[in-house]
């Protein structure tokens, strides 16, 4: 069969939870020759995503998805997953020999135990990617890492599915899943928070296009960090410029008090890592850590005891408006 010929469908695919992830994975499996046959979703956004990424695939209740599909993607929020699996197993919706795949980073395959006892084949395939809910997500899966956890006898099957979606499988032991997921949240989710906060502060400082200003800087910083780790640390904390850090804290306290706690926490962590790696000289670290301690103390005291976390949050809200 040459490349121009259609590939025969090998598995029927269903999606329970038409959020941002499920339709994209099903669409990529379709490109690999599998056949999406059913999808479930409740919200208007879910219906739109399913229509865009899986046109002509019927929208049905979850039990009917399992009835029609050989491979079922459970792409629901982490906190919903255990109850969903339990409910599907108790109602007899799970079929023996059915591949049941969840995409949660937090869980391994133990969360699928009720379905496994009903005869399902459990896989945990977590794409290490942020999703938009649009067709661009299918393209982004090319070269995307997947955290893979499965029973040993299903490991090759799990890795093969990831490769068919264009991804790169990375084996994660069951016990390591929570730590693995925490690491990803720390690196990706909180990065968004830091960047958004930085853009807000730049706007307050009068910068008209903070995204254009930050783009090259953050791109270079990310590249350096991925290449060199802690050796890529720069800036006033790594240099031990206590006076500059003190000025930062004073300005943040004036213009965005709610940002002070995060700045101090990241500065302390950065100082620890810079010290441990020999970037921050011990003789400079003493003054720097003193400034950070003073900054923390200043954030917890105030007139009438009102300048705590609640007071700071309100002040930033006023500034933002």
C-alpha positions as CSV (number, residue, x, y, z in Angstrom):
1,X,0.0,0.0,0.0
2,X,1.5,3.3,-1.0
3,X,1.3,6.6,0.9
4,X,-1.6,7.9,-1.2
5,X,-3.9,5.0,-0.3
6,X,-6.2,5.3,2.8
7,X,-5.2,3.3,5.8
8,X,-7.7,0.8,7.0
9,X,-9.4,1.7,10.4
10,X,-8.1,-0.7,13.1
11,X,-9.9,0.5,16.2
12,X,-13.2,2.3,16.8
13,X,-12.5,5.3,19.1
14,X,-14.8,7.0,21.5
15,X,-14.4,10.1,23.7
16,X,-16.0,10.6,27.0
17,X,-15.6,14.3,27.8
18,X,-15.3,16.6,24.8
19,X,-13.0,19.1,26.5
20,X,-9.9,20.5,24.9
21,X,-7.9,17.3,25.0
22,X,-10.2,14.4,23.9
23,X,-11.3,15.6,20.5
24,X,-7.7,16.5,19.5
25,X,-6.4,13.0,20.5
26,X,-9.3,11.3,18.7
27,X,-8.6,13.5,15.6
28,X,-4.9,12.4,15.7
29,X,-5.9,8.8,16.0
30,X,-8.1,9.2,13.0
31,X,-5.1,10.4,11.0
32,X,-3.3,7.2,12.1
33,X,-6.1,5.1,10.6
34,X,-8.4,4.6,13.5
35,X,-12.1,5.5,13.4
36,X,-13.8,7.8,15.9
37,X,-17.4,6.7,16.3
38,X,-18.9,8.5,19.3
39,X,-18.2,11.4,21.6
40,X,-20.0,12.7,24.7
41,X,-20.2,16.3,25.8
42,X,-22.6,18.5,27.7
43,X,-21.6,22.2,27.4
44,X,-22.0,24.3,24.3
45,X,-18.2,24.6,24.0
46,X,-17.9,20.8,24.1
47,X,-20.4,20.5,21.3
48,X,-18.6,23.1,19.2
49,X,-15.2,21.4,19.8
50,X,-16.6,18.0,18.8
51,X,-18.2,19.4,15.7
52,X,-14.9,21.1,14.6
53,X,-12.4,18.3,15.3
54,X,-14.7,15.3,14.9
55,X,-17.2,16.2,12.2
56,X,-20.0,13.7,11.6
57,X,-19.1,11.8,14.8
58,X,-22.4,11.5,16.8
59,X,-22.7,13.0,20.2
60,X,-24.1,10.4,22.6
61,X,-24.2,9.7,26.4
62,X,-21.1,8.2,28.0
63,X,-22.5,4.7,28.2
64,X,-23.2,4.6,24.5
65,X,-19.7,5.8,23.8
66,X,-18.4,2.7,25.6
67,X,-20.9,0.5,23.8
68,X,-19.7,1.6,20.3
69,X,-15.9,1.9,20.8
70,X,-13.0,-0.5,21.1
71,X,-10.7,2.3,22.5
72,X,-12.3,4.9,24.8
73,X,-10.6,8.1,25.8
74,X,-11.7,9.4,29.3
75,X,-10.8,13.0,29.0
76,X,-12.5,14.6,32.0
77,X,-11.1,16.7,34.9
78,X,-9.0,14.9,37.5
79,X,-11.5,15.2,40.3
80,X,-14.3,13.7,38.1
81,X,-12.3,10.7,36.8
82,X,-12.6,8.3,39.8
83,X,-16.4,8.7,40.1
84,X,-16.8,8.4,36.3
85,X,-14.9,5.1,36.2
86,X,-16.7,3.7,39.2
87,X,-20.1,4.6,37.7
88,X,-19.3,3.1,34.3
89,X,-18.1,-0.1,35.9
90,X,-21.1,-0.4,38.2
91,X,-23.6,0.2,35.4
92,X,-22.1,-2.5,33.2
93,X,-21.0,-0.1,30.5
94,X,-17.4,-1.5,30.4
95,X,-16.8,-4.4,28.0
96,X,-14.1,-7.0,28.5
97,X,-11.1,-6.4,26.3
98,X,-12.0,-2.7,25.8
99,X,-9.0,-0.3,25.9
100,X,-9.8,2.4,28.5
101,X,-7.4,5.3,28.3
102,X,-7.4,8.3,30.6
103,X,-5.3,11.5,30.0
104,X,-4.9,12.7,33.6
105,X,-1.4,13.6,34.6
106,X,-2.1,13.0,38.3
107,X,-3.3,9.4,38.1
108,X,-1.7,6.2,36.9
109,X,-3.8,3.1,36.1
110,X,-5.0,2.4,39.7
111,X,-7.8,4.8,39.2
112,X,-9.1,2.5,36.5
113,X,-9.2,-0.5,38.8
114,X,-13.0,-0.7,38.8
115,X,-13.0,-0.9,35.0
116,X,-10.1,-3.4,35.0
117,X,-12.1,-5.7,37.3
118,X,-14.8,-5.6,34.6
119,X,-12.4,-6.7,32.0
120,X,-11.1,-3.4,30.6
121,X,-7.5,-2.9,29.5
122,X,-6.3,0.2,31.5
123,X,-3.8,2.8,30.1
124,X,-2.8,6.2,31.4
125,X,-1.5,8.5,28.5
126,X,-0.9,12.1,29.5
127,X,0.0,14.5,26.8
128,X,2.6,17.0,28.1
129,X,1.0,19.9,26.2
130,X,-1.4,22.8,26.7
131,X,-4.5,22.6,24.6
132,X,-6.6,25.3,22.9
133,X,-9.6,23.2,21.8
134,X,-8.9,23.9,18.2
135,X,-7.4,22.1,15.2
136,X,-3.9,23.5,16.0
137,X,-3.7,21.0,18.9
138,X,-3.5,18.1,16.5
139,X,-0.4,19.6,14.9
140,X,1.2,20.3,18.3
141,X,1.0,16.6,19.2
142,X,3.9,16.0,16.7
143,X,6.9,15.4,18.9
144,X,4.9,16.0,22.1
145,X,5.9,13.9,25.1
146,X,3.3,11.6,26.8
147,X,3.6,10.4,30.3
148,X,2.8,6.7,29.9
149,X,1.7,4.3,32.7
150,X,0.3,0.9,32.0
151,X,0.4,-2.7,33.2
152,X,3.7,-4.2,31.9
153,X,1.8,-6.5,29.4
154,X,0.2,-3.4,27.9
155,X,3.3,-1.2,27.8
156,X,4.1,-1.8,24.1
157,X,0.5,-1.2,23.1
158,X,0.4,2.1,25.1
159,X,3.6,3.3,23.6
160,X,2.4,2.4,20.1
161,X,-0.7,4.5,20.5
162,X,1.4,7.5,21.5
163,X,3.6,7.1,18.6
164,X,0.6,6.8,16.2
165,X,-0.6,10.2,17.6
166,X,2.8,11.6,16.7
167,X,4.0,11.8,20.3
168,X,7.0,10.5,22.2
169,X,6.2,8.0,25.1
170,X,8.0,8.6,28.4
171,X,7.4,5.8,31.0
172,X,6.3,7.0,34.4
173,X,5.9,4.6,37.3
174,X,2.5,4.5,39.0
175,X,3.9,5.8,42.3
176,X,5.7,8.7,40.6
177,X,2.6,10.1,38.8
178,X,1.8,12.8,41.5
179,X,5.4,14.1,41.6
180,X,5.6,14.0,37.8
181,X,2.4,16.0,37.5
182,X,3.5,18.5,40.2
183,X,6.7,19.1,38.2
184,X,4.7,19.9,35.1
185,X,2.3,22.2,36.9
186,X,5.3,24.1,38.5
187,X,7.0,24.6,35.2
188,X,4.0,25.3,32.9
189,X,1.0,26.4,34.8
190,X,2.8,28.8,37.1
191,X,4.9,30.1,34.2
192,X,1.6,31.5,32.7
193,X,0.8,33.2,36.1
194,X,4.3,34.8,36.2
195,X,4.2,36.0,32.6
196,X,0.7,37.4,33.0
197,X,1.7,39.2,36.2
198,X,4.8,40.6,34.5
199,X,2.7,42.0,31.6
200,X,0.3,43.7,34.0
201,X,3.2,45.3,35.8
202,X,4.8,46.5,32.5
203,X,1.5,48.1,31.5
204,X,1.4,49.9,34.8
205,X,4.9,51.1,34.1
206,X,3.7,52.5,30.8
207,X,4.8,49.8,28.3
208,X,2.4,49.8,25.4
209,X,3.1,46.3,24.1
210,X,4.4,44.1,27.0
211,X,4.0,41.0,25.0
212,X,6.4,42.2,22.3
213,X,8.9,43.3,25.0
214,X,8.8,40.0,26.9
215,X,8.7,37.6,23.9
216,X,12.4,37.7,23.0
217,X,13.5,37.9,26.6
218,X,11.4,35.0,27.8
219,X,12.2,32.9,24.8
220,X,15.9,33.3,25.4
221,X,15.5,32.6,29.2
222,X,13.5,29.4,28.5
223,X,16.0,28.2,26.0
224,X,18.9,28.9,28.3
225,X,17.2,27.2,31.2
226,X,16.4,24.1,29.2
227,X,20.0,23.9,28.0
228,X,21.9,24.9,31.2
229,X,19.5,24.6,34.2
230,X,20.6,26.7,37.2
231,X,23.7,28.0,35.3
232,X,21.3,30.1,33.3
233,X,20.3,32.2,36.3
234,X,20.8,35.9,35.9
235,X,19.4,39.1,37.5
236,X,19.8,40.9,40.8
237,X,19.1,37.9,43.0
238,X,21.7,35.7,41.4
239,X,24.2,38.7,41.4
240,X,23.4,39.5,45.1
241,X,22.2,43.1,44.3
242,X,20.4,43.6,47.6
243,X,19.7,47.3,46.9
244,X,18.0,46.5,43.6
245,X,15.9,43.8,45.2
246,X,14.9,46.2,48.0
247,X,13.8,48.7,45.4
248,X,11.7,46.1,43.6
249,X,9.9,45.1,46.8
250,X,9.2,48.8,47.6
251,X,7.7,49.4,44.1
252,X,5.6,46.2,44.1
253,X,4.3,47.1,47.5
254,X,3.3,50.5,46.2
255,X,1.7,49.4,42.8
256,X,0.8,45.7,43.2
257,X,0.9,44.6,46.8
258,X,-0.5,41.1,46.0
259,X,2.6,40.5,43.8
260,X,5.0,40.9,46.8
261,X,4.5,37.4,48.3
262,X,5.2,35.7,45.0
263,X,8.2,37.9,44.3
264,X,9.7,37.1,47.7
265,X,9.0,33.4,47.4
266,X,10.7,33.2,44.0
267,X,13.6,35.4,45.1
268,X,14.3,33.2,48.1
269,X,14.1,30.0,46.0
270,X,16.4,31.6,43.4
271,X,18.8,32.7,46.0
272,X,19.0,29.2,47.5
273,X,19.7,27.7,44.1
274,X,22.2,30.4,43.1
275,X,24.0,29.8,46.4
276,X,24.0,26.0,46.0
277,X,25.5,26.3,42.4
278,X,28.1,28.9,43.3
279,X,26.6,31.7,41.4
280,X,25.7,33.9,44.4
281,X,28.7,34.8,46.6
282,X,28.1,34.0,50.3
283,X,29.3,37.4,51.4
284,X,26.6,39.0,49.2
285,X,23.9,36.5,50.1
286,X,23.7,37.7,53.7
287,X,22.5,41.2,52.8
288,X,20.2,39.9,50.1
289,X,18.5,37.4,52.5
290,X,18.2,40.2,55.0
291,X,16.3,42.3,52.5
292,X,14.0,39.4,51.7
293,X,13.4,38.8,55.4
294,X,12.6,42.5,55.9
295,X,10.3,42.4,52.9
296,X,8.4,39.5,54.3
297,X,8.1,41.1,57.7
298,X,6.9,44.3,56.0
299,X,4.2,42.4,54.2
300,X,2.7,41.0,57.4
301,X,2.5,44.2,59.4
302,X,0.4,47.3,58.7
303,X,-2.0,49.8,60.2
304,X,-4.6,48.1,62.3
305,X,-3.3,44.7,61.0
306,X,-5.1,45.2,57.7
307,X,-2.1,45.0,55.3
308,X,-2.0,41.2,55.2
309,X,-2.9,38.9,52.3
310,X,-6.5,40.1,52.1
311,X,-5.6,43.8,52.2
312,X,-2.9,43.3,49.6
313,X,-5.2,41.4,47.2
314,X,-7.8,44.2,47.4
315,X,-5.1,46.8,46.7
316,X,-4.0,45.0,43.5
317,X,-7.6,44.7,42.4
318,X,-8.0,48.5,42.7
319,X,-4.8,49.1,40.8
320,X,-5.8,46.6,38.1
321,X,-9.1,48.4,37.6
